[in-house]
């Protein structure tokens, strides 16, 4: 896993995501989720491609249900892009790389 992807939980979410000076893509996932496993290599590729511009975080919803609930995550994978401590955009379910790049490019443009 690339070094700029952090596994975060309720102890580290605020610092890693909400206080980040860069936009953060947060992948809400679970180990038993097939679509989550399918999108994981895409997120790893994007983490390498956007290194230094966007941070990446993974939240296991089984380990951090409070965070998932707080942000209305009802289905996984849910991908959210946070900027200035707030969720700006999201996508639910498996997303192709091009769609996720649009979310990231939009976050960088705003």
Helices and strands as residue ranges (DSSP letters): E 5-8, H 13-13, I 14-18, E 23-29, H 34-49, E 54-60, H 65-70, E 78-83, E 86-92, H 97-109
